[in-house]
């Protein structure tokens, strides 16, 4: 059974940051001329960024850790050695993972990004095109995060709880339409962002470096176009070719020094959330699947991903074991990259972008040398992990295939479990080994294809949710494939 740990939710998905039910006359009478009438974008931006980064990378609240308890286990980067049948590794998912991700990204990130757009727009009190560009970029990232998890979600009518014509029960939009809108928004973000434009404050991601925001917007646009390429080939090819053919107008990541990550400080509340989890609990080991692959390839990245066992070796733990079976293993725990309170939370790397280009070139969606992109992507991953790429490593991988590209991408995405999970659901790579004979999986033994909608939507937005499930094209369960699945 699922753990029915349901946290009461006070706010609807569509509730705006500035909510009110008073008449205009009452508001006019009770306006304090000494208080600001609108909150500055610089005050809204930090928490909005922090919340979605934490939810994507590794939130520390138990029963809400999608990346750690769910995705990283499902793609067999890590495995649980205790509470296996209740916290994700066995495909039994607490309902609070779904509700916590949904409510926090909508309420604490997207609502505030929308407010920044209004306040910084041409008619806003704090008109600033660079704030607009940042908000558009993070709004696109946040919505892509949600739709890649659930499928159809409230989008076109979401975030309208504080508008004149208030919408408290937003309709669901299909993934295809959401992607089309996000791709347009990212192009607009690139146009809005100007290195010679007005200064921004409150930017905890890039500290006001607008060129880095432009690179993130365009790299993210590349990724989303590639993700939908099998379903919308002509549109996706046009977008990707437009970006890579004009690097001056559409700059993208060019090194490990400019990819999208949030650097933390060693203060409670500001520390890397993976550090908060892995430094205080020992419930996880590195998965046998990952350890075996890295040892097979003689891949030195294992030293960044895993610690040696007391016996001085790297050893993995099979996924899905019972607590009793897991206790018979002595396996490696997570490595030094993730045991630093100030380590960055990563949204998208230079290596990931190069793998996108490698796949796109291999599939014929862009003009370029797939092998060169592939080799550069692997080199970038080794550099990111501060280990030396062996001289014969790439040659030993053999002929370039879609599987070899996606398998190396899976290795490079260690830590970004949600991203690796999405790529596995989209392509079916890497091919996972047969389960350990003592493993026991829920969900009919199917690796989760999505999260179920939060229970709160059933009670507060049932009519629109029903339409959303119709758009999904299957049951609201963890076995229905999403639109971009190949």
Secondary structure, 3 states (H helix, E strand, C coil): CCCCCCCCCCCCCCCCCCCCCCCHHHHHHCCCCCCCCCCCHHHHHHHHHHHHHHHHHCCCCCCCCHHHHHHHHHCCCEEECCCCCCCCCCCCCCHHHHHHHHHHHHHHHHHHHHHHHHHHCCCCCCCCHHHHHHHHHHHHHHHHHHHHHHCCEECCCCCCCCCCCCCCCCCEECHHHHHHHHHHHHHHHHHHCCCCCCCCCCCCCCCCCHHHHHHHHHHHHHHHHHHCCCCCHHHHHHHHHHHHCCCCCCCCCCCCCCCEEECCCCCCCCCCHHHHHHCCCCCEEEEHHHHHHHHHCCCCCHHHHECCCCCCCCCCECCCECHHHHCCCCCCCECHHHCCCCCCEEEECHHHHHHHHHHHHHCCCCCCCHHHHHHHHHHHHHHHCCCCCCCCCCHHHCCCCHHHHHHHHHHHCCCCHHHHHHHHHHHCCCCCCCCCCCECCCHHHCCCCCCCCCHHHHHHCHHHHHHHHHHHCCCCCCCCCCCCCC
